[in-house]
């Protein structure tokens, strides 16, 4: 029989060893990502061996991080990266000879597959072009690489670790977001000012949503019914009803809005303006606006419900501001040491 002391020690141990929430952030051309303890708001580690990563996504169970690359590799290197160990060169070349839908490699880069528990890049998957942002489906089966310069996206099967589909969505695609049920994928196209809604079963384009001038970053409302989009060239953020496809609200943000996120309760929408150097909070219950100045150049935005904090990176300094979302005041800053903090993702607990 356990003594009271043993029981007390067991309870105390279980409480103290609970892992803190952790955020992973790629740093661009410094070729790594930082690991941040969100209880301490401090960098606790780095993962090297990336290639100019801007986009980062995490699987729902935390098994994989998938980082894109904005640095090209030559065809021979790309084929060697993506070739399964048991496949011959001739077999692999034949596999990639079937055109775009077979993942043909034209101007390739690669996705880095990271297992957080290992703390390093475990595998690379060649994709047809440079990758800006990434996304992972809610079931963890597919990763999306958004190829801004090439006008489309690649779909990567994370079991096969190979491209299974490429889709042309429009000129200068930028960001990708899955619906919470995984049935739809939304891709912003900066060129035509649209968002492509894609059927995630057969990867066909269902419809195009008109949203504004040069749409880039996006976020879904917690109930999955509304898509919020930041439009760079007209300085706005818009809300789109996903049932009707119609715009329901338009908010003036400032010059070159970039990062966008929404609070878990759906009340607040946060949008950064790089050129006006402001962060805007919109109360979606009454459309009232609060704004704070952040210098230099606020960039990506991430609301983390687990710690009730708002994280905003700087485009021109190696730091991340930490704000109290209710007061819109900076409570501390995180020095990331080098590079620029890009797409911030929380590791599921």
N, C-alpha and C positions, 0 to 999 in steps of 0.2 A: 504494500500500500504506500502511495506517495505521501510524504510528509507535507505539512502546510508550507514549509520553507521551499521544498522542491516544486510544488505547484506555483508558488509565488515567483520563483526563479524562472520557471517555464513561461509564465505569462509575461514577465519583464523582458525575457529574451525575445519572445515573439514580437513584442512591440518595438524593441530597439533595433532589430535586424530588418524591419520593414524597409524596403528600398525606396529612396526618394524618387520623385518624378524626374525624368531625364529627357533633355531635348538634344537633338542632333542637328547640326547646322553646317552645310558646305560653305567653303570660304573662297570659291572661285579660283583665280589663277595662282593661288598659293598651294593648290593641289592637295588639300586635306579637308577634313571636317572636324569641328569641335564638338565635344560632349559637355553639356552644361547641367549641373545639379540645380534644379529649380527651387529647392528649399534654401540653398545657400546663394543662388544666383552667381555661381562661379564656374569657370571652366575646370573640369576635372580630368580631361584627357583629350587626345586627338587621334584620328585615324588617318594615316598617310596613304600614299599610293593612288590618289585620285587624279583625274585629268581635267582641270578647270571645270569643276562641277558647280552648276547653279541649281539645278533641280534635284530634289530628294523626296522620296516617298517611303512610307513604312507599311508593311503588311499588317492586317488587323491583329494577328497574334504575336506581332513583334519578331517574327522569325527572320525577316529580311528587311534591309534598307536597300533601296535601288537609287543609285545616283547616276545622273546623266553626265555627258562630257561635251564641252564646247571646243574640243581640240581634235582635229582629224587624225586618223591613222591610215596607212596605205592598205590597199586591197589585200595583199598577202598577209599582213599582220592581222587584219580583221578576220580573215578566213581561219587563221590559226587560232585566234582568240575564241571564235565561236564553235570550232569543230569539236564535237564530242570525242572523248578519248578513244572510243571503240570504233570510230568511223574513219575510213581511209580518205585520203585527199580526193581521189576520184569520186567516191560516194558523196562527199561533202559538196564538191563542185556541181555534181548532178542535182543535188537537193536544192541548190541556190540558182539553178538555171531556169526556173519556171516563171520568171517575171516578178512583178511587185508583190503579188499575193503570196509568193513563196519566200519573200524576204530577200529579194535580190539586193546585193550590196553594190552601191554606186559611188557614193562619196562618204565612206563610213566613219563612224566613231564607235564607242562602245558604252554600254551600261555596266557600271560596277555593282556587283551583288555583294552586300556586306551582311555578315551575321553579327549582330551586336554583341552576343556572348563571346565571340571569338576576337572581336576588336580589330578586324582586318578585312580587306577585300578577299573574298573566297573564290569569286569567279567573275569573268567578264563575258558579256554577250554582245556581239557585233550587231549594229543597227545601221540602216542605210545612209544616215546623215547625222550632222551635229544635233545634239539633244539639248534643248533649253530646259523645259520642265518635265517632271515625271508624275505618274499617278499609279496606284495599285487598286485593283478591284476589291470590293468588300469581302469577297470570298477568298482573296489572296491568290487566285489562280493566274491572273494576268497583270502585267505591268504595261504602262503606256509611256512611250517616248515621244515627245512633241518636237518636231523638226521645223523650227521657225523658217529657216532659209529654204527648205525643200518643199514647203507647202503642205505638209501632211503629218501623219502620226504612224508609229509602228506599234503593233500589239505583240507583246512577248509572252509566251507560255512559260510560266515560272516552274513548271514541272519538267518540261523539255529543255528549258533554258535556250529558247530559240524564237526568232521572229516567225509568227504564223500569219500575219496580215499587215499590209500597209494600206493606208487610206488617204486620199487627197481630200482635204477639208476646205482649203481656201488659202489665199496668199497670206503669208506671215502668221501661221498659227502660233499661239503663245502658251496657253494654259489648258489643263485638262482636269475635269472634276467628274467623279462617278456619283450617280444617285445613290442614296443610302441602301436601296434594295439591289443595287448592282445591275439593274436592267438597262440603264441608260448611261451614256458618257457624253459630257458636254465639252466642246473644244472651242475656245475663242479664236477668231481669225481677224487679226489686226487690219489686214488689207481691205477686205470688203465690209468691215464693220459688222460682223455677224458672229453668231455662235452656232456651231453645228451640233445637232442632237443626233447621237448615234445609237443604234440598237446594239447593245452589248452581247446579244445572242449570235447574230450573224454579221455584225460589224457593218451594217448598211446605214447610210445617212437617212434619217426619217424626215427631218425638216431643218430649215435654216431660220434662226431667230435674229431679227435686226435689233441691234442694241445701241449703237453710237459710233463715234469716230475713234478708230484704233483701240478696240477692246483688248485688254490683256488679262490681268488677274481676275479671278472669280471665286465666289464662295456660295455654297448652298445654305439656305436657312435650316435650322435644326429640324423643322417638320418636313423638309424636303420639297416644299411646295413652291418656293421662290428662289430664283437665281439672282445673286447680286454681282454686277460686273463693273469694273473700273475702266473708264474710257480715257485714254491718255490724251488724245488730241483735242477733245472738247471739255476736258477738265471736270468730268462728271462721274457719278456712280448711278447706275440704274438698277431697278428691281424688275424682274420679269416673272410673270405668273406662268408656271410651267404647264398648267392645264390648257390655258388659252393661247399661250405664246405671246401675250401682249405685255407691253411695258406698263407698270402700275405706278412707278414713282421715278423721279429724276432729281438728283441732289448735286448742287454745285460744290465741288471739293477744292479746286485750285489747280494751278498748272501742273501737268504731268502727274496725275494720281497713279499710284503703283500698288502698294500692298493693300489688302482688304481682308477683313475677317468679321465674324459675328459672334456675339456672346452666346453661351450655351442655352440660355433661356430665350433667345431670339429677340431680346429687347434692344440691344445696342449693335449698331454697325460701325466699324472702325475703318477709316481709309486714310492713307498717307498721301501727301503731295510733295514730291521731290523738289520741285522748283520753288514753290511757295514756302517750303520748309515748315509744314504744319501737319498735325494729325487731327482729323475730324472725327467726332463721335456723333452719330445720328441716333436719337431715341425713336425707334420705329413705332412706338405707341402713339406719339403725337408729332413726329417729324421735326422735333426741336433739335438744334445743332449746338454742340460745344466744340471748341477748337483750342489747341495748344501749339505753340511754336516749338520746334525741335531742330537743332542745328548741329552738324550739317546734314542736309538731304535725307530725311526719313524714307525708308525703303520698304522692306518686307514687314508684315504685321502678323502676329499670332496671339490670339487670346487663348489662355490655358485655364480651363475651368477648375482643374485639380488644385491649383494654387491661387485661383482668382487674381491672376496678374495678366497684364498686357505687355507683350514683347515687341519692340520695334527696332529694326536694325538700321544702321546708317550706310548710305551708299558711298560715302567719302571718308569714313573713319572706321577703324577696327573696333567697333563697339556695338552693343545692343542696349537700348534704354529699357528699363523696367518701370511700368506705370501701374498705379492703382486705377482700375477702369472706372470706378465710381467718382473719384475726385478729379481724374485726368491730371494727376500730378506724378512727376518722376520720383520714384522712391530710391532707385539706385541705377547704376550703369554696370554692364558687364564688359570688361576688357577682354577681347578675344585674341589679342596679341598681334595678329597679322591677318591680312586679307579683308574681305568684305563678307558679311553674313548674308546669305541668300535664303533659300526656302527652308523655314524652320519647322521641324516635325517632332512631335512628342512620341516617345516610345510607350506603347500600351503596357499597362501594368496588370 
